[in-house]
Amino acid sequence: MKSFVFGFIGAVALIVIIILSSNGGNANEEYIRIHIRANSNSQVDQNVKYKVKDEVVEYLSQYVSGCKTKAEAYEAVKSKESELSSIATNVLRREGFTYSAKATLKKEEFPIRTYNDTTLDEGVYDALIIELGTGDGDNWWCVLFPPLCFVSSEETGEHNVKYKSKILEIVGYYGGE
């Protein structure tokens, strides 16, 4: 009888471990996030952050859009760190700012974030961090890999978000917005 009880407890423990590990224990390992951190929360610093975002996303998309794995995307971004710093700094100079930008690919702790139907759990993620000046202001963020993007509304001047998925576009799903 004792062996049956121990066997039953062992089987239940094994099932619990399998369920917990399959329900996203390391889901954050599937993503590379991108954060562009403004110098401050002043309106001019926040506005230039979006100009930097537009040029960085345009530049990176040519290198990351064809990546099939996170490792490929990570290497593509890592090889472009100095170019990304230069692109961001050039936007700042063109707009009359004297501070510079620095792009770094690193692991960083993030809080839970939900946008529409996409929730990224709290945890440590690989992330491309672009700091504008001191980087003390509010940030813009996106998921660099897999290529999910949140696009701001330029026409209204508001920064509403819209969920887009390259993966869903590729497989032909065009759900409602």
N, C-alpha and C positions, 0 to 999 in steps of 0.2 A: 504494500500500500504506500509506503514512504517513497519508493522509487516512482510510483505513478504521480504522486503530488509534486515531487521535485521535477519530474519530466514535464508535467503540466505547467508549472511555474516557469521553467526554462523556455518552453514553447511560447508562452504568453510574452515573456521578456523579449524573445527574439522577434516576435511579431511587432511589438511596440517599437523596437529599435529600427526595424525595416520601415515602418510607417513614418517615424520621425525623420529618418534620413532621406526618404523619398519626398517628403513634403517641404523641400526647399532648405534643408539645413545649410547648403552652400549655394543657394540660388544667386547670391551676389557675385559668385565667381564667373558667372556667364556674361557679365556686363563690364563695359568700360564707360565710365561717366565723363562728362565734360562740364566744367564750371568755369565761367568767366566772371571774375570778381572785380567789381568797380572799385575805383580809388576811394570813393566816399558815397554817401547817399544824396549829395547835391544833384540837382536836376541835370547840370552839364555833364557830370561824371556818369550818371545813369544813362544819359542819351548816347554818349560816346561808347559806352559798353555795348550797346546794340549795333553800332557801326562796326566795332571790332568783331562782334559775333558774326555778322553777315559775311565779312571777308574770311574769317577763320573757317566757318562752315563751308563756304564755297571752295576754299583751298583744300580742306581735308576730305571733302566728299569724293574728289577724284582719286584719292589714295585708299580710302576705306570702303567705298561702295562695292568694290570687287572682292573684298576679303570674305573668305568662306568660314574662317574660324577666328575665335578671339585671339589666338596666338598670332595669326597673320595681321590682324588689325593692330594689335599691341606693337608689333615690330614696325609696322608702317608709320604709326604715330610717333613712336620712340625715335625713329630716324629723322623725323621732321621737327623735333623740339626747337632747334635753333631758328629754323625758318619761321615757325609759328610765333616765336618771340619777336622776330624782325617784322613780320606782317602786322602784329598787334601794335608794336612801337611805331611803325610807319603810319598807321591810321591815327594814332595819337598825335604824332608830329603834324600830319596834314591838317588835323583839326585844331592845332594851336596849343597842344598840351606839352609841358616840359618833362613830365614824368614818363617812365618807360614801362614796358611790360615784360613779364617773364613767364614762359611756358614750361611746366614740369609734369612729367608722367610719374605718378607715385600712388601708393596705397594711402587711402584716407578714410576716416570714419564719417559716415553720413547718417542723418536721421531718416526715419521712414518718410517716404514721399508718395503721394497719390495724385495722379492726373488722369481724369476720366477713368478708364478701366484698367490703368496700369499702376501697380503699386510696387515700389522698390522698398524692400525691407531695410530696417536699420542695420548697419553693419559696416564692415571695411570693404571698400571697393577699389579696384584700379581706376584711376581717374586722371584725366588731363586737366590740370589746374592752370588757368591763365590769370595771373594777378596783374591788374592795371594799377600802377603806382603802389600804394600801400596795401591794396586789396581789402580795405576795411568796409567797403560798401556792399550793398545787396548784390546777389549774383544772379546770373542767368545760367540755367543748366539744361542739359539734354543727355540722352543716352547715345553715346558715340557708337557702341557696338553691343548687341546687334543694332543696326542703323535705325533707331527710333528717333524721331525728331519732333520737337515742339516749336511751332512757328509763331512769331508774334505778328500782330495786326499792325502793319505799317501805316495804313490809311487813316486809322482812327487815332493813332498816337497811343493807344492802349496796348497793353502787353498781355492780351488774352492768349490762351494756349489752344492749339489744335493738335490732336494726336494723329500722327502719320506713321505708317510702318512700311518700310521697303519690302520686308518679308511678305506682308499681306499683298502688296502691290504685285510682287513677282508671281505669287501663286494665284492671282486673279480675284482676290476678294476685295470688293469695293463697297463696304458697308456704309450706312448713313453717317452723316456727320453730326 
